[in-house]
Amino acid sequence: MAQTAVVFLFQPVVEVQPWDDFTLWPVAEAAPWSFLALDGALSDAEIGSVVHSVVSYNDRSGGEETPGGDPVGVFLREVTGAEMVVVPGGLRVTDLESRVALRPGCCCGLEGWREWYDVLDGGHPLWLGHGPSAQAERVGDTVRLTLDTELAGSPVIELPAGRLPGLLAGAERDLTGFLRAASDWAARRVPDHAPALTAALAGALSVPAAA
């Protein structure tokens, strides 16, 4: 009897930032510091949470109020006017057979998700954040994901290297679907800033904006 192939999930995720008394648009009741998986099926409030989290994470104002008649524009300028946007999160990898999951660590941004392709070259291990300190590396024909390199006997996920491109292509489809949904959300919720916000998200997620 043929064995069933192990199923791996590669999901682009964003870490939810605390929303406190945020009122510029609806946000989902997701717990702060939890992860929201990005795809084209997110609800209006979930997209609002992702946008809020990305902008809040890039806030360089120190929380100071800036005078002006456009509070949405003032808030969004943290990403629409930035040269580089950091997206808190990364790729969450789950081995559905063992139920072992690798989650992005602190300082591992989703904006660098294409660096996963470099793992196939067999060079330096890919750093995936800290707390725990995870990494991905190629070992022969296998890609080994270590959940915590500082923990002896850390759980690992091993997948055939040949499957990595397809898994990353799936993650890109999810990101492209999310960007399309986020563009529609922006047209409804922040129409005056929709083009700039969509362009900023497309650049940050390294996927093309829809024409």
C-alpha positions as CSV (number, residue, x, y, z in Angstrom):
1,M,0.0,0.0,0.0
2,A,1.4,3.4,-1.0
3,Q,2.1,5.8,1.9
4,T,0.3,9.1,2.0
5,A,2.6,12.0,1.6
6,V,3.1,14.2,4.7
7,V,1.2,17.4,4.4
8,F,3.0,20.6,5.3
9,L,1.4,24.0,5.6
10,F,3.3,27.2,4.8
11,Q,1.2,30.1,6.0
12,P,2.1,33.8,5.9
13,V,1.1,35.2,9.2
14,V,1.0,38.6,10.9
15,E,1.5,39.1,14.6
16,V,-1.5,41.0,16.0
17,Q,-0.5,44.2,17.8
18,P,-2.5,45.6,20.8
19,W,-5.4,47.8,19.6
20,D,-6.3,49.5,22.9
21,D,-8.9,52.2,22.1
22,F,-8.4,52.1,18.3
23,T,-11.5,53.5,16.5
24,L,-10.4,54.4,13.0
25,W,-11.9,51.2,11.5
26,P,-13.2,47.8,12.9
27,V,-10.6,45.3,14.0
28,A,-11.1,41.6,14.9
29,E,-11.2,40.4,18.5
30,A,-7.9,38.5,18.0
31,A,-5.7,38.3,21.1
32,P,-2.6,40.6,21.0
33,W,0.6,38.7,20.0
34,S,-1.4,36.0,18.3
35,F,-1.0,35.3,14.6
36,L,-3.5,35.9,11.8
37,A,-2.9,33.8,8.7
38,L,-3.1,35.9,5.5
39,D,-5.2,34.9,2.5
40,G,-8.0,36.2,0.4
41,A,-10.7,35.0,2.7
42,L,-10.1,37.3,5.7
43,S,-13.1,39.2,7.0
44,D,-13.3,43.0,7.0
45,A,-12.4,43.2,10.6
46,E,-9.5,40.7,10.2
47,I,-8.0,42.8,7.4
48,G,-8.5,45.9,9.6
49,S,-6.5,44.1,12.3
50,V,-3.7,43.3,9.9
51,V,-3.4,46.9,8.6
52,H,-3.6,48.2,12.1
53,S,-0.8,45.8,13.3
54,V,1.5,46.6,10.4
55,V,1.1,50.4,10.9
56,S,1.4,50.2,14.7
57,Y,4.6,48.1,14.4
58,N,6.2,50.7,12.2
59,D,5.1,53.6,14.4
60,R,8.1,55.9,14.8
61,S,6.2,58.7,16.5
62,G,6.4,57.3,20.0
63,G,2.6,57.5,20.3
64,E,2.6,61.3,20.1
65,E,-0.5,62.9,18.6
66,T,0.1,64.9,15.5
67,P,-2.2,67.9,14.8
68,G,-4.2,67.6,11.6
69,G,-7.6,67.2,10.1
70,D,-7.1,63.7,8.7
71,P,-6.5,61.2,11.6
72,V,-6.6,58.2,9.1
73,G,-3.9,59.8,6.9
74,V,-1.8,60.7,9.9
75,F,-2.0,57.1,11.2
76,L,-1.3,55.5,7.8
77,R,1.7,57.6,7.0
78,E,3.7,55.3,9.1
79,V,3.6,52.9,6.2
80,T,2.5,55.0,3.2
81,G,5.4,57.4,3.7
82,A,8.0,54.9,4.8
83,E,11.0,53.8,2.7
84,M,10.8,50.3,4.3
85,V,7.9,48.7,6.0
86,V,8.4,45.8,8.5
87,V,5.6,43.3,8.7
88,P,5.6,41.6,12.1
89,G,5.3,37.9,11.5
90,G,6.7,35.5,8.9
91,L,5.9,32.0,7.6
92,R,4.3,29.6,10.0
93,V,5.2,26.0,9.0
94,T,3.1,23.1,10.3
95,D,3.8,19.4,9.8
96,L,0.2,18.0,9.9
97,E,1.4,14.5,10.6
98,S,3.4,15.2,13.7
99,R,1.5,18.4,14.6
100,V,4.8,20.2,15.1
101,A,4.6,23.9,14.2
102,L,7.3,26.4,13.6
103,R,6.2,29.9,14.4
104,P,8.0,33.1,13.5
105,G,10.1,34.5,16.4
106,C,10.6,38.1,17.4
107,C,12.2,40.3,14.8
108,C,11.4,37.9,12.0
109,G,9.5,40.0,9.5
110,L,7.2,38.7,6.8
111,E,8.7,41.2,4.4
112,G,11.7,38.9,4.1
113,W,9.7,35.7,3.3
114,R,11.4,35.3,-0.1
115,E,14.7,34.6,1.7
116,W,13.3,31.1,2.1
117,Y,14.3,30.4,-1.5
118,D,17.9,30.9,-0.5
119,V,17.7,27.8,1.7
120,L,17.7,25.7,-1.5
121,D,21.2,26.9,-2.3
122,G,22.5,25.2,0.8
123,G,24.3,28.3,2.2
124,H,24.0,29.8,5.7
125,P,21.0,28.7,7.7
126,L,18.0,31.1,7.5
127,W,17.4,32.9,10.8
128,L,13.8,32.9,11.8
129,G,13.7,35.2,14.8
130,H,14.4,34.6,18.5
131,G,12.4,33.7,21.6
132,P,12.6,30.8,20.5
133,S,15.5,30.9,18.0
134,A,14.4,29.0,15.0
135,Q,16.2,28.4,11.7
136,A,15.9,26.6,8.4
137,E,18.7,24.9,6.6
138,R,19.3,22.5,3.8
139,V,20.9,19.2,4.7
140,G,21.4,17.1,1.6
141,D,18.0,16.6,0.0
142,T,16.2,17.7,3.1
143,V,15.2,21.1,4.5
144,R,15.5,20.9,8.3
145,L,13.5,23.4,10.4
146,T,14.7,23.6,14.0
147,L,12.2,25.2,16.3
148,D,14.8,26.4,18.9
149,T,18.5,26.1,18.1
150,E,19.3,27.0,21.7
151,L,17.3,24.0,23.1
152,A,19.0,20.6,23.2
153,G,16.7,18.1,21.5
154,S,14.6,20.8,20.0
155,P,11.7,19.6,17.8
156,V,12.4,19.7,14.1
157,I,10.4,19.5,10.9
158,E,12.0,17.9,7.9
159,L,10.7,18.1,4.4
160,P,12.0,17.1,1.0
161,A,13.9,20.0,-0.5
162,G,12.1,19.5,-3.8
163,R,8.8,20.4,-2.1
164,L,9.9,23.8,-0.9
165,P,9.3,25.7,-4.1
166,G,5.7,24.5,-4.3
167,L,5.1,25.3,-0.7
168,L,6.5,28.8,-1.1
169,A,4.4,29.3,-4.3
170,G,1.3,28.5,-2.2
171,A,2.3,31.1,0.4
172,E,2.7,33.6,-2.4
173,R,-0.8,32.8,-3.7
174,D,-2.1,33.5,-0.2
175,L,-0.3,36.8,0.0
176,T,-1.6,37.8,-3.4
177,G,-5.1,36.9,-2.4
178,F,-4.7,38.9,0.8
179,L,-3.4,41.9,-1.1
180,R,-6.4,41.8,-3.4
181,A,-8.8,41.7,-0.5
182,A,-6.8,44.4,1.3
183,S,-7.0,46.6,-1.7
184,D,-10.8,46.2,-1.8
185,W,-10.9,46.9,2.0
186,A,-8.9,50.1,1.5
187,A,-11.2,51.3,-1.2
188,R,-14.2,50.9,1.2
189,R,-12.6,52.0,4.5
190,V,-9.9,54.5,3.6
191,P,-10.7,55.5,0.0
192,D,-8.5,58.7,0.1
193,H,-5.5,56.6,0.9
194,A,-6.3,53.3,-0.8
195,P,-3.7,53.5,-3.7
196,A,-0.9,54.5,-1.4
197,L,-1.8,51.9,1.2
198,T,-2.1,49.1,-1.4
199,A,1.2,50.0,-2.9
200,A,2.9,50.1,0.5
201,L,1.5,46.6,1.4
202,A,2.5,45.2,-2.0
203,G,6.1,46.4,-1.5
204,A,6.2,45.2,2.1
205,L,4.9,41.7,1.2
206,S,7.0,41.5,-2.0
207,V,4.0,40.6,-4.2
208,P,2.7,42.7,-7.2
209,A,-0.3,44.9,-6.7
210,A,-3.2,44.1,-9.0
211,A,-3.4,46.2,-12.1
